[in-house]
Amino acid sequence: MAGNADVGSKKRRRKSRGAQALIALAVTALSAVGVKCGLERGLRELGLDRADDRPSKPSPSPGRSSSPPPTGATTSRPPAPSVHLELGVPVRTGAQAARADAADDHLMIKPQYALSYNRSRNVANWVSWRLDAASFGDAPRHRGKFLTDSTLPDGWYRVQHDDYTGSGFDRGHMVRSEERTRTPEDNKATFLLTNILPQQHDLNAGPWLRLEEACQELAQKERRVLYLIAGGLFDGRGRSRTIGKGVAVPEAYFKVAVVLEPGQGPEHIGPSTRVIAAVMPNDAGLLNEGWGQYRTTVDEVERRAGYDLLTALPEDLQRALESRVDNGPTGGR
């Protein structure tokens, strides 16, 4: 875990981060499609060129609480580029920011989730999404091969289903298939290979699955509203192991979940809001383990991921939420 000096330094760098995140959105999108193509093509690639084409919520909000936001809550924020980014666009920090290439932090916004794609690794850096009871429905699970994402920029390698075949790794969802069953289109989107990373089966079917099930229980049964972000962690000491045609295999995985009460929105986030942060090794031998033992702080996730998270929240609120290890119920197993 980072020392107090590192955390303090990181927090100071967050000043004006909300504005930086919005600028990063436009710059990243344009750099990925080519500046020479101009703003019009960049917006078209993101699906933001016309009001009727803008990303929509994957599920309607169950209604906002009429109670006032708690003390310390965020009450005024610039508009988010997506419902899935209402807590902010993650921003690279430290050495990651110094050596970052725009093609390795390519923002993609879909109706079902948002993500940052890494061209060098051929996987997402992170995937962010909103989850509530209305996200679930009767749509069947997509059948057949996992799907190449045709919305990646021209000239980029597009990961194929067969890159994973015979690799010894599962095609691990970040946004779980079961979390997008409102429509067949929502479910199909979770099988795009930009939402998939290589996972050891014992992790995918073990503690990672149990954390997914706990989040589903919170959203579907307890009617909570969750903002989630997940991705792979790389040690940064050289080129990682790869499968297929250069698909990088993470050493570990992280997930962060901000859990709101029924009907609440981001404006209700306060110092007592539940925040779950977990880091799990991408190892064999975890099949029968629960997820609770892997809880950590958001600060630790940020240190290892090289990203500043929850950037739309006020500085003091971030400090309160990100330094705390969750001790709430784990649900299920």
C-alpha atoms as one frame of an Amber mdcrd trajectory, in Angstrom:
protein
   0.000   0.000   0.000   1.300   3.504  -0.782   2.740   5.540   2.067   1.034
   8.615   3.471   3.302  10.907   1.466   2.426   9.103  -1.758  -1.286   9.286
  -1.012  -1.070  12.962  -0.096   0.848  13.723  -3.249  -1.651  11.823  -5.327
  -4.548  13.719  -3.778  -2.909  17.077  -4.466  -2.501  16.154  -8.101  -6.239
  15.642  -8.280  -6.928  19.413  -8.260  -8.872  20.381 -11.344  -9.073  16.649
 -12.154 -12.750  16.912 -13.126 -11.846  19.346 -15.909  -8.861  17.218 -16.893
 -11.072  14.158 -17.175 -13.439  15.892 -19.575 -10.503  17.140 -21.640  -9.033
  13.633 -21.622 -12.289  12.293 -23.017 -12.094  14.490 -26.109  -8.341  14.200
 -26.591  -8.281  10.418 -26.206 -11.125   9.908 -28.623  -9.539  12.135 -31.248
  -6.087  10.607 -30.901  -7.471   7.127 -31.414  -9.230   7.903 -34.679  -6.541
  10.259 -35.896  -6.421  13.993 -35.389  -6.383  14.505 -39.144  -9.921  13.106
 -39.275 -11.091  15.974 -37.092 -13.684  16.370 -34.404 -16.589  15.223 -36.533
 -15.186  11.730 -37.115 -14.045  11.461 -33.491 -17.559  12.121 -32.253 -18.979
   9.727 -34.825 -16.635   6.941 -33.627 -17.935   7.465 -30.088 -21.539   7.609
 -31.282 -21.919  11.157 -29.970 -22.342  13.041 -33.245 -26.145  13.185 -33.044
 -28.382  13.533 -30.043 -30.476  10.494 -31.023 -27.349   8.316 -31.258 -25.939
   9.134 -27.853 -25.350   6.248 -25.449 -28.425   5.542 -23.410 -28.806   4.040
 -19.978 -28.863   0.262 -20.116 -31.639   0.368 -17.560 -33.857   3.145 -16.245
 -33.213   4.493 -12.789 -35.762   3.241 -10.244 -36.277   6.833  -9.120 -34.195
   9.228  -7.102 -34.653   9.759  -3.410 -36.226  13.031  -2.362 -34.036  13.169
   0.745 -31.271  15.799   0.762 -27.718  14.681   0.032 -25.670  13.861   3.162
 -23.035  16.187   4.531 -19.893  15.914   2.431 -21.788  14.635  -0.595 -21.136
  15.927  -4.077 -23.972  18.264  -5.101 -22.653  19.978  -8.219 -20.665  18.201
 -10.917 -20.091  18.739 -14.616 -22.284  16.466 -16.741 -20.862  12.974 -17.200
 -20.149  11.744 -20.747 -22.039   8.538 -19.876 -24.235   7.174 -17.091 -21.431
   4.645 -16.575 -18.942   7.447 -15.864 -20.972   9.477 -13.380 -18.267   9.022
 -10.743 -15.621  10.291 -13.133 -13.323   9.206 -15.940 -10.275   7.443 -14.431
  -7.073   9.400 -15.039  -3.564   7.960 -15.339  -1.141   8.897 -12.565   2.568
   8.696 -11.803   4.867   6.817 -14.165   1.852   5.563 -16.121   0.895   9.127
 -17.030   4.468  10.086 -17.941   4.893   7.334 -20.517   1.288   6.895 -21.634
   0.416   6.693 -25.310  -3.091   7.803 -26.252  -3.586   4.508 -28.085  -3.043
   2.717 -24.785  -5.813   4.678 -23.060  -8.510   4.758 -25.746 -11.917   5.643
 -24.320 -14.889   3.675 -25.668 -18.465   4.449 -24.620 -21.226   1.915 -25.208
 -24.844   1.910 -24.058 -24.026  -0.944 -21.659 -20.672   0.228 -20.214 -17.612
   2.399 -20.804 -13.997   1.293 -21.013 -10.413   2.338 -21.623  -8.742   0.098
 -24.205  -5.015  -0.582 -24.364  -3.784  -1.161 -27.917  -0.409  -2.505 -26.776
  -1.970  -5.128 -24.515  -5.109  -5.833 -26.585  -7.276  -5.691 -23.454  -9.138
  -3.039 -21.486  -7.326  -1.069 -18.790 -10.633  -0.734 -16.983 -14.358  -1.188
 -17.600 -16.909   0.985 -15.786 -20.660   0.455 -15.450 -23.810   1.238 -13.492
 -25.909  -1.587 -12.066 -29.389  -1.584 -10.580 -32.414  -3.884 -10.386 -33.676
  -2.754 -13.792 -30.456  -4.023 -15.409 -31.813  -7.553 -15.032 -34.488  -9.137
 -17.184 -35.402 -12.243 -19.150 -33.064 -11.912 -22.113 -31.260 -15.187 -22.837
 -27.509 -15.568 -22.574 -25.733 -15.045 -25.887 -24.904 -18.349 -27.541 -21.918
 -18.963 -29.759 -18.500 -17.415 -30.039 -17.337 -14.330 -28.213 -17.459 -11.264
 -30.442 -14.798  -9.159 -32.119 -15.352  -5.458 -31.416 -15.638  -3.783 -34.808
 -15.716  -0.293 -33.259 -11.979  -0.300 -32.523 -10.078   2.146 -34.743  -9.044
   1.066 -38.223  -5.668  -0.655 -38.297  -5.829  -1.935 -34.714  -5.721  -5.657
 -34.047  -9.164  -6.886 -33.069  -9.038  -9.805 -30.651 -10.735 -12.964 -31.886
 -12.557 -15.746 -30.029  -9.797 -18.140 -31.043  -7.071 -16.050 -29.379  -8.230
 -17.728 -26.155  -8.775 -21.231 -27.544  -6.320 -23.704 -26.016  -4.641 -20.977
 -23.943  -5.563 -22.401 -20.559  -7.402 -19.190 -19.634 -11.096 -18.421 -19.421
 -12.630 -15.552 -21.345 -13.271 -13.504 -18.226 -16.086 -10.945 -18.286 -15.613
  -7.589 -16.610 -19.305  -6.657 -16.979 -20.917  -9.992 -16.179 -23.332 -11.495
 -18.703 -25.995 -11.872 -15.985 -25.785  -8.142 -15.238 -27.054  -7.249 -18.696
 -30.198  -9.298 -19.312 -32.690  -6.482 -19.895 -32.468  -6.948 -23.671 -30.691
  -9.400 -26.001 -28.575  -6.476 -27.254 -27.444  -5.649 -23.716 -26.419  -9.245
 -23.084 -24.662  -9.602 -26.419 -22.563  -6.513 -25.654 -20.991  -8.264 -22.667
 -19.495 -10.846 -25.054 -17.522  -8.243 -27.004 -13.870  -9.109 -26.515 -13.107
  -5.552 -25.376 -15.048  -6.529 -22.203 -13.038  -9.743 -21.780  -9.626 -10.477
 -20.225  -7.765 -13.766 -19.700  -8.610 -15.258 -16.305  -7.547 -18.433 -14.590
 -10.602 -20.670 -14.318 -10.213 -21.010 -10.545 -10.423 -17.232 -10.188 -13.226
 -16.793 -12.720 -15.365 -19.527 -11.151 -14.161 -18.862  -7.600 -13.859 -15.603
  -5.628 -14.373 -13.387  -8.691 -17.721 -15.064  -9.371 -18.723 -14.791  -5.727
 -18.068 -11.059  -5.713 -20.148 -10.790  -8.896 -22.947 -12.707  -7.177 -22.733
 -10.433  -4.136 -23.084  -7.371  -6.384 -26.055  -8.950  -8.136 -27.713  -9.620
  -4.799 -27.204  -6.015  -3.728 -28.660  -4.660  -6.981 -31.403  -7.158  -7.771
 -32.651  -8.246  -4.355 -31.775  -5.289  -2.135 -32.531  -2.710  -4.858 -29.216
  -0.921  -4.340 -27.592   1.201  -7.045 -23.991   0.248  -7.792 -21.235   2.000
  -9.715 -18.527  -0.517 -10.610 -15.123  -0.470 -12.226 -12.936  -3.505 -12.876
  -9.824  -4.474 -14.785  -6.504  -6.293 -14.838  -3.321  -5.398 -12.984   0.142
  -5.674 -14.516   3.407  -5.543 -12.585   4.966  -2.993 -14.939   8.371  -4.700
 -14.881   8.343  -5.746 -18.510   6.160  -7.332 -21.143   3.513  -9.532 -19.582
   2.669 -13.050 -20.598   0.426 -13.130 -23.650  -1.928 -15.555 -25.364  -3.115
 -15.680 -28.960  -1.884 -12.762 -31.019  -0.568 -10.600 -28.206  -3.436 -10.623
 -25.686  -1.837  -9.692 -22.357  -2.532 -11.793 -19.248  -2.890  -9.763 -15.996
  -1.093 -10.832 -12.825  -4.164  -9.854 -10.795  -7.597  -8.270 -11.085  -9.330
  -5.421  -9.280 -12.934  -4.427  -8.747 -14.361  -1.344  -7.032 -18.067  -0.992
  -6.225 -19.710   2.130  -4.805 -22.980   0.967  -3.232 -25.886   3.406  -2.893
 -29.245   3.000  -1.220 -32.392   2.334  -3.302 -33.291   5.360  -5.418 -30.098
   7.268  -4.647 -27.755   8.853  -7.183 -24.162  10.125  -7.118 -25.266  13.310
  -5.374 -26.075  11.215  -2.296 -22.562   9.813  -1.888 -21.164  10.748   1.514
 -18.385   9.696   3.904 -20.423   6.726   5.142 -21.258   5.358   1.673 -20.202
   1.737   1.297 -17.264   1.257  -1.081 -15.988  -2.249  -1.856 -12.481  -2.599
  -3.281 -10.885  -5.971  -3.981  -7.671  -7.234  -5.597  -7.451 -10.931  -6.498
  -4.467 -12.831  -7.930  -4.930 -14.395 -11.351  -3.865 -17.779 -10.011  -4.961
 -21.386  -9.891  -6.049 -22.926  -6.579  -8.653 -20.269  -5.673 -11.783 -22.164
  -6.712 -13.224 -22.684  -3.221 -12.226 -19.341  -1.764 -14.563 -16.502  -0.831
 -14.003 -12.941  -1.978 -13.997 -11.147   1.368 -10.362 -11.941   2.151  -9.278
  -9.962  -0.918 -10.741  -6.668   0.233  -8.404  -3.694   0.224  -8.589   0.089
  -0.200  -9.283   2.092  -3.320  -5.957   3.799  -2.623  -4.227   0.442  -3.066
  -6.125  -0.284  -6.280  -5.111   3.135  -7.616  -1.477   2.550  -6.696  -1.336
  -0.766  -8.512  -3.471   0.231 -11.491  -1.813   3.594 -12.073  -5.178   5.341
 -12.279  -6.974   7.903 -10.150 -10.552   6.687  -9.641 -13.765   8.390  -8.500
 -12.474  11.624 -10.004 -15.877  13.360 -10.013 -16.069  13.302  -6.218 -14.739
  16.143  -4.033 -11.204  15.738  -2.698 -12.161  15.374   0.947 -14.796  12.780
   0.091 -12.313  10.802  -1.976  -9.880  10.775   0.936 -12.554   9.471   3.291
 -13.819   6.746   0.969 -10.601   5.567  -0.638  -8.573   4.932   2.526 -11.134
   2.605   4.108 -11.337  -1.199   3.826 -14.918  -2.435   3.520 -16.179  -4.621
   6.380 -19.750  -5.120   5.192 -21.445  -8.466   4.614 -20.040 -10.561   1.788
 -23.325 -12.291   0.910 -23.572 -15.831  -0.436 -20.467 -17.907   0.084
